[in-house]
Amino acid sequence: MSSTPVVPFSEPPYLAGLPSPYYKPTHLKWQKAIREFISKHLLENALQWDTEETVPEHVFETFARAGMLIPSLPAPLPVEWLKRLGIHEILGAVKVEEFDYIHTLIYCDEMARTGLAGPSGSLTTGISFGVPPILKFGNKQLQERFLPELLTGKKRTCIAITEPEAGSDVANITTTATKTPDGKHYIVNGTKKWITNGIWSEYSSMAVRTGGPGPTGLSMLVVPLKDCPGVNMRRLKVGGQVSAGTTFIELDDVKVPVENLIGTEGMGMRYIMTNFNHERLTIAIGATRQARVALAAATEYILKREAFGKPLVEQPVVRQRLARCGAMVESQWAWVEQFVYQMTQLPKEVADIELGGLTAMAKAQAGIVLNECAQCAQLLFGGNGYTKSGQGELVERIYREVPGIRIPGGSEDVMMDLGVRQLVKNFKNKTKALERPKGSSKL
């Protein structure tokens, strides 16, 4: 329980002194340990680094040495691999075998306390989304070659799916991987766009077309990037998340050993969609905290800012605007908490089916909530919220980041549609399973 008054909307209820059924002592210990670490090594300079559009390399190294990149992986963690690498606990706060998705929730929430997606994303996006395909679907030789350096942060990776003409429409990517006549290599040609962390990555888990059109022609490869012949990378200027290293990648006859195939040819679409669940959920968690940061800043501002002879908080219209957005952010957080709890209770294969569509909807709704809260904060800050310096600087920056939540990881409209389609599909499958077989008196 907090021993000091907490600014309204500034913390999740469990950190504001209210009871919660979700958090055990291990979670509370974890939250306390990582808040101290993240505040010291990221939060203090995050706005400055984001303004400079690059987080210094030493920050990544500090997080890697402390094992503080590993919590960005899906829970449960790859315990066997981590112990082989001498990693038995993180910050002395949690053993790797005890780490669950509520620890993940706390980690993502704390990393987003900067209010910005760029600084934390510059550190974690690559390992969070690029490593899981190798962990889940890679064979033993592939894992032995790449995981030791990737899990310890000695080398960096990214996920490379999106293309200039295929964003949310993953099934229609055009980057090709054609086997050489001797069958020993793939020759990769194409382009990837909006690849977070790409510019710093030695490798990528890349979606490629090894077969015909449509989803069944897709596969995934570990493709080398930095200093690899035929690979050309350049950073893209984007409106938000400016420090996350958004990259345009051109691949011209890039030679990749066939041993770099992740899993089985033609199974790429399945691997990609499974990976998306973790990506979308972590986006939803981070975006909800960003909304909280914006709203808390606005609350502090209206408590001290005076207009027409009295503090802004005494204006009914101001309280009404704040209340509407406060209800949205607290409702969204309650959904995210419930969602994560369900993931700790369901087997992975069940969660993928039951929660897949809902994950897409949670991610989309988080973007909507962030948009409303960031806009509310900017309006309450007035001119200060429209200025790229001074007391409203962070709020102005957060509002610019909204499209970076609503578009990447599956654009909002596509996610809402996907969510309903998946729920309807599940309903039909369950209904069909209950139908009485023809010629049988048994259910």
N, C-alpha and C positions, 0 to 999 in steps of 0.2 A: 504494500500500500504506500502511495506517495505521502511523504511527510510534509510537503509544501503544497500550497494551492497550485492547481494546474489550470493554465489558461484554457477556457472552453474550446473544445475540438482539437486541442494540440496533441493529445495522446489517445491511443486506443483505451477503451474502458478499463481493461485489466491493468494498465499502467496509471490510471487515474484514480485508483483506490476502490474500484468496483469489483464485486466477485465475478468469477468466470469459471465454467466447468472444464475448460480446455487445458489450462496451464498447470503443469506439475512443477515441483521444485526444480527438476532438471531444466525446464524451460525458462524459469525465472532466473536461475543461475546463469544460463546461457545469455539471456537478454542483457543482464548487467555487465557481463564480461565483454560482449561484443560492442555494446554502446560505448564503453570506455575506449576500446581499440579504434573503432570507426571514427569517433569524435576526434581523436588525436591524429590519426593518419589520413583521414579523408575530409571530414566535415569542416575542419578549421580553414582549409584552403580551397574547398571545392568550387566556390563561386569564382575565385580568381583564376583557377585552372580552366574552368569552363569558358571564362572570358578570353583566355589565351588559346582556347580550342584544343588543348592537349594536356592530359594529365602526365606529369613526369614519369619516366620509366622506373625511377626508384620506388614509386608508390606501388606499382605492380610487384616489384621484387619484395617489398616489405610484406605485402599481403601473401605472396607465395610462400615466403619463409615461415610465416606464422600459420600456414595451412588455411588461411582465410579466403582462399578461392574455392576450396573444396565444398563449402556449404552451398554453393550455387548449383551443384549437381542435384539431380532428383534424389529424393530419399526413397528407400534406404540407400545409404552410401555404399560404394564398392569396398566393403570391409576387407575382404581377402587381399585385394590389391593394395589398399592403403597400408595394411599391416606389413605386407611384403616390403613396402617402401619406408617402413619405420614410422609411420604415422598412426598413432594409437588413440590420440585425443586432439582436440582443437582448443587452443588457449587454456588448457587445463580445466575447461568448463564442461566438456561433454566428451564421452568416449564415442569413437566412430560407430561402434555397433549399437549405441543407444540413440543415435541421431534419427529423428523421424520428421515427418513433413511439417509438424508444428515448429520444430527448430528451423526448418526452411522458411516458414512464414515469418518468424521473428527476424531471421537474417535479412530477407528481402525488404522487410519493413524498415529495419534499422539502416540498411544501405541507402534507402531512399529518403532518409531524413535530411539530406542536402536539399531536397525539393527539386532536384534536377536528375534526369535520367542519364545524362552524359558521363559524369565522373564515375559513378558506379558501373555503368555499362561498359566503360573503357577497360575495366578490370575483369568483369565477370562474364560478359556475353559470349565470348569465344569458348571458354571452358564449359559454361552452362549448357550451351546448345550444340557445340561442336564435338564434345567428348562422348555424350550419351549414345550416339549411334554406334560408336566403336565398342563401348561397354556392353550394349545390349545385343548387338547383332554381329560384331566382328568375331572372326575365328581366333584361335589361340595365337597363331603366328602374328596376326595383325596387332593384337593387343600387346604382345611382348615387344613388338617393334616401336610402338608409339605411346602406350599409356605411361611408362615410367617417367618420361620427360614432360608429358602433358599434364599429368596429375600433380607433379611437383612444380609446375610453372617454369621449368627450364626452357621449354619451347611453347609457342602459342599456336592456337588453332582458332577456327571460326566455322560457322555453318554457312554454306553458300548454296542457296536455293534460288532466290529471286533473280529474274532477268529483266531487261528493259521492256520486253513484250509479254512477260509472264510473271505477274506478282502473285496475287491470291489464286490465280488460275495455274496452280502448280502442275497439273497434269499435262500442260502444253508447253513445258520448257523445251528449248531447242538445242542446248549445249550437247554436243555429241561426244561419245567415247567409242571409238572403233578399234577393234583388235588388229594388231599387226599380223601379217601372213604367218609368222612363226608362233603366234598365239601368246607371246611373252609380255606384250605391252598393250595398253590402250593409248590411242592418240586422241587427245581431248581438244576440241575446238568450240568456241562460243564466247559468250559474255555473261558476266554476273554483275548485278547492280544493287546498290544499297546494302552492301555486305558489311555489317558492323564488325569492327576489329580487324577487318581484312588486311589493312595496310601494315599491321604489325605481326601478321601471322606467318609462321613457317609452313603451316598446313591448313587445309580446309576439308571438312566433311561435305562433299559436293554432290548435288543431284545432277545426274547426267543421263542422256538418252543412249542406251545400249541396244534398244530394239525399235519396234515400230511406233506408230503414233499412239497417243493416249497414255493412261497411267501404267499399263502393263509393260510399256517399253522403258520405264525408268529404273535406274539403279543408283547406288551411292558409292563413291570412291573417296579415298583419302588422296587428295591432290596437293602436291607441293606448291607453295606460292613464292615466298621471299627468295630472290636470287635464283629462281628456277628458269631455265631457258624456255622462251615462248610465253612467259607470264608477264603481263604489264599491268601495274596497279597504280591508281591515282585516287587521292581523297576527293570526295564530293562535298561541296558546300551545301549544307542542309539548314532548314530553318530552326530546328531544335536538336537537342542531343549532340551539340556541335563538337564535343570533346570525345565522342565515342568511336571516332575513326571510321566513319561511313565511307565505303570504298567501291570504286568501279574496277572490275577485273576483266581483262581481255586474255583469252587463251588461244594461242596460235600453235597448233601441232605440239602440244605439251605431252611429253612421253611419261606415262605412268605405269609402273609394273602391275601386272594382273593381280599380284598378291595384295594390292591395295584395295581390292574390291571389298566393300563392307557387306557381309552376308552373301546373298544370292542375287544373281542377275534377275532383273524384272520385279524385284520386291521393293524397289526404292520408294514407291508411293506409300506403302504400308509403313516403312521405317520413318518416312518424313511425317506422316500424319500422327504416329505415336509420339514423335519428338515434339510436335506442336503443342501437345497437351501441357507439358512442363513449361514451355516457352510462354504460352498464353496465360497460365496461372501466375507465373512470376511477374509478368507484365501487369496483371490485375492487382497483385499485391503492391507493387511499387507505385502504380498510378494512384491507388487509394491513399497511400501515404503522401504523395505529391499534393493531392487534393487537400489533405489534412494540413500540410505545411502552409499552403496558400491561405486556407480559411483561418488558421490560427494566427497568421501574420495580420490578416485583416481584422480579426477580433482584437488583437493587441492595439492596432492602430486606432480603431474607433473608440476604444476606451480612453485614449489620450487626446485625440484630435478634436478640436472645437470648431464649430461652424454655427452661425446665427446665435452666438452667445451661450452655447452649451455643447457638451461632448456629443459626438456623432451617435453614440450608443443610445442617447435619449431620444433620437428621432425614430418614430415608429416604422417608417419606411425602411430604415437601415436594419432594424431588428428583424423585420419581416424577410428581407433579402437574406440575411445571415441565417435565420431559422430554417428557411427552405433548403439552403445548401447544407447546413449542418445535419438535417434529417437525411439528406441524400448520402453524405459521406459515412455517417454512422450505420445506415442501412446497408451500404455497400460493404463496409468492414464486417458487419455481422454475417453477411452472405459468404464473404471470403473465409472467415473463421470457420463457419459451418462446413464449407466446402473442403477445407484442408483437414478438418477433423474426419470427415467422411473418407478421405484418402488414407488416413491412418488405420481405418477400420476395415476397408475393403481390400480383397486381393487385387493385385495389379491388373490382371486380365479382366476382372469385373469392373474395376474403376474406369478402365479405358473405354468400356462400352457404356456404362451407366452415366459417367461424368464427362465424356468427350464433348458432347454437344453443349452441355451446361458450361464447360470450360470456355468454349467459344463465346457464349453469351455473357459470362462473367467478365471476360476480357473486354468485350464491346461495351458493356455497361460501365466498366471502370473508366473508359475513355469519355463517356458521356458525363459521368459524375465529375471527372477532372475538368472538363470543359466548363461546366456550370460553376464549379467552385473557383477556378482560376479567373473566370470572367467576373464573378461576384467580387473577388478580392481586388481585381484591378479597378472595378467601378468604385468600390469603397475607398480605395486609395486615391481616386481621382487622378489629377495630373501627375502625382508622384508614382502612380502605378503605370504610367505611360512613358516613364523616363528610364533610360538605361543606366542610371546611376542614382545614388542616394538611397533613401529609406524604402523606396518601392522597387528597387532594382531586381530583387529576387522574384517578386510577384510578376513583374513584366517578363522576366525570363521564363517563368513557369508557364505563362499563357502562350508564349511562343512554342513551347514544347508539346502542347496539346495534340497537334496533328501527328507527332511522332509516337503517340500512344494509339490514336484512332486508326492509323493506317498500317504500320508495320505489324508483323505477327498475324496477319489476316485482317483486312480492312473491315470496318465496322458493319457495313451492310451485309457483306459476305458472311461474317461471323454470326449475325442474328439469324440469317437464313439457314446457315449450317446447323445452328443450335436446334431450331424447330424441326428441320428435316431429320436430324438424328433422334430427337425425342419421338417423332412420329414413327420412324423406322423401328425403334425399340418397342413401342407400343404394339405395332402390327406383328412383330416377331413373337412377342409374348402372347398376344391374342391367338395367333395361329397355333402356338404350342399347346394351347388349352382345348383346341378343337378335337372333337371325338373322331377317331379314325373311322373311315368308311367300313361298314360291315362289322363293326365292333360295338359291344355294349359298354365297353370300358372307356373311361375318360382318358 
